[in-house]
Amino acid sequence: MAGETCGGRLILFDTKEHCFKRQIIMPHVRWSLSYKLSYRDLEEMAAEHGLEIDHNTIYRWVMKCKPRLEKAVRRLKRPAGKSWRLDATYIKVRGQRKYLYRAVDKEGDTVDYLLAAKRDRKAEKRFLSKAIKLNDEAVKITIDKSEANTAGIETYNNDEGTEPRHLGFCAC
């Protein structure tokens, strides 16, 4: 259903099973994903417009639409360049330390990102595999001198049978 269109508009799910029309559901999903609004804020906004929508209903709409919407948006994304810069940094998510892996191309456009609990070879390989699967193989990846980055690229090369000259790195 994620790829179907109706009148030039993308259909994320069939609203026949829902009490509300697409014109009501989709703005709430978009507002939830675009802005830092809680589901209770969205419930209150709907009430101001005379709609009785429970915050749990909005949550279910978002959970149903989000994967399909992400898949549709990925297809519209510009292709990434062949030269990437990869780094990892830690951020706090709900009070817990998580590692944010990210890759950008030469133009500064985001290639991909991954949030992981650990910074290790396994997480690095998972990130690289995902980024390459969605964006094709990079000719050059510039990394910092992290052992996890180096080990992740070597593991990817060994597991996928890629020669280092095709997926190299520059430890800068």
matplotlib code that plots the C-alpha trace (Angstrom):
import matplotlib.pyplot as plt

x = [0.0, 3.0, 3.6, 0.0, -1.2, -4.6, -4.9, -1.2, -1.1, 0.6, -1.7, 0.0, -2.9, -6.5, -8.8, -11.9, -11.2, -10.9, -13.6, -11.8, -11.0, -7.5, -7.8, -7.9, -5.5, -2.6, -2.1, -2.0, 0.6, 2.7, 2.5, 3.6, 6.6, 7.6, 7.2, 7.9, 4.3, 3.0, 0.0, -1.9, -1.0, -2.4, -5.5, -6.0, -5.5, -8.1, -10.5, -10.1, -11.4, -14.3, -12.9, -12.9, -9.7, -8.0, -4.2, -3.8, -5.7, -3.2, -0.3, -1.7, -2.0, 1.6, 2.9, 1.0, 2.1, 5.7, 7.4, 5.5, 6.2, 9.9, 10.0, 8.3, 10.5, 13.7, 12.7, 12.5, 15.8, 18.7, 21.4, 24.4, 27.8, 30.6, 32.8, 31.6, 32.7, 31.8, 31.8, 30.2, 29.4, 27.5, 24.2, 21.9, 18.5, 16.1, 19.1, 21.0, 24.2, 23.8, 26.1, 25.0, 26.7, 26.3, 27.7, 27.5, 28.6, 30.9, 28.0, 27.1, 23.9, 23.1, 23.8, 22.5, 22.5, 22.1, 21.5, 23.3, 23.8, 27.6, 30.4, 32.0, 32.8, 29.3, 27.5, 29.9, 29.4, 25.6, 25.7, 27.9, 25.8, 22.6, 24.1, 25.6, 22.4, 20.3, 22.8, 25.2, 28.8, 31.1, 34.5, 36.1, 35.1, 36.9, 36.9, 38.5, 41.2, 38.7, 39.4, 35.7, 35.5, 38.6, 37.5, 33.9, 35.2, 37.6, 34.8, 32.5, 35.2, 35.9, 32.2, 31.0, 34.1, 34.7, 38.3, 39.7, 40.5, 36.7, 35.7, 38.8, 39.3, 41.4, 42.3, 42.4]
y = [0.0, 2.3, 2.8, 3.4, 6.8, 8.4, 11.6, 12.2, 11.8, 9.0, 6.6, 5.3, 3.2, 2.5, 4.7, 2.5, 0.8, 4.1, 6.4, 9.5, 10.6, 10.8, 14.6, 14.5, 11.6, 12.7, 16.3, 14.8, 12.2, 15.0, 17.3, 14.5, 13.6, 17.2, 19.1, 18.4, 17.9, 15.3, 13.2, 15.0, 18.3, 17.0, 15.8, 19.3, 20.8, 18.5, 19.4, 23.1, 22.3, 20.3, 16.8, 14.2, 12.3, 10.4, 10.7, 6.9, 7.0, 9.5, 7.4, 4.3, 6.4, 7.6, 4.0, 2.7, 5.5, 6.2, 3.2, 3.6, 7.3, 6.8, 4.3, 6.6, 9.6, 7.5, 6.9, 10.7, 11.4, 12.5, 9.9, 10.2, 11.1, 8.5, 10.2, 10.0, 11.4, 9.1, 9.9, 8.7, 10.8, 10.0, 11.7, 11.3, 9.7, 9.6, 9.8, 7.0, 7.3, 6.3, 6.5, 8.3, 7.1, 9.4, 9.7, 12.8, 13.1, 15.7, 18.2, 17.8, 15.9, 13.1, 9.7, 7.8, 7.6, 5.0, 5.2, 2.3, 1.4, 0.6, 1.9, -1.3, -3.3, -4.9, -1.5, 0.0, -2.8, -2.7, 1.0, 0.6, -2.3, -0.2, 2.9, 1.0, -1.0, 2.2, 4.4, 2.2, 1.7, 4.6, 5.0, 6.7, 7.0, 9.5, 8.6, 9.7, 7.5, 5.4, 1.7, 0.9, 2.7, 1.0, -2.4, -1.9, -1.1, -4.1, -6.4, -5.1, -5.7, -9.2, -10.3, -8.8, -9.7, -6.1, -5.2, -2.4, -0.2, -0.1, 0.8, 2.4, 4.9, 7.8, 8.0, 11.8]
z = [0.0, 0.5, -3.2, -4.4, -5.4, -5.7, -7.7, -7.5, -3.7, -1.8, 0.0, 3.2, 4.4, 3.7, 5.9, 5.4, 8.7, 10.6, 12.0, 10.6, 7.1, 5.6, 5.7, 9.5, 10.1, 7.9, 9.3, 12.8, 11.7, 10.0, 13.0, 15.3, 13.1, 12.1, 15.4, 19.1, 20.0, 22.4, 21.5, 24.2, 22.6, 19.3, 21.1, 22.5, 19.1, 17.6, 20.4, 19.6, 16.1, 17.5, 17.0, 19.7, 19.1, 21.9, 22.1, 21.9, 18.6, 17.2, 18.5, 16.6, 13.4, 13.8, 14.4, 11.4, 9.0, 10.1, 8.5, 5.3, 5.2, 5.8, 3.0, 0.6, 1.5, 1.1, -2.6, -3.1, -1.5, -3.8, -4.4, -2.1, -3.5, -3.7, -1.1, 2.5, 5.9, 8.7, 12.4, 15.7, 18.7, 21.9, 22.9, 25.8, 25.0, 27.9, 30.3, 28.7, 26.7, 23.0, 20.0, 17.0, 13.8, 10.8, 7.3, 5.1, 1.5, 0.0, -0.4, 3.3, 2.6, 5.1, 3.7, 6.7, 10.5, 13.2, 16.9, 18.8, 22.4, 21.9, 19.8, 18.6, 15.5, 15.3, 15.4, 12.9, 10.5, 10.9, 10.1, 7.1, 5.7, 6.1, 4.5, 1.6, 1.0, 0.8, -1.0, -3.1, -2.3, -1.5, -3.2, -0.3, 3.4, 5.5, 9.2, 12.4, 14.1, 16.0, 16.2, 15.9, 12.5, 11.2, 12.5, 11.1, 7.6, 7.7, 8.9, 6.2, 3.5, 4.8, 5.2, 1.9, -0.1, -1.0, -1.8, 0.4, -2.6, -3.4, 0.2, 1.6, 4.4, 5.2, 8.9, 9.3]

ax = plt.figure().add_subplot(projection="3d")
ax.plot(x, y, z, "-o")
ax.set_aspect("equal")
plt.show()
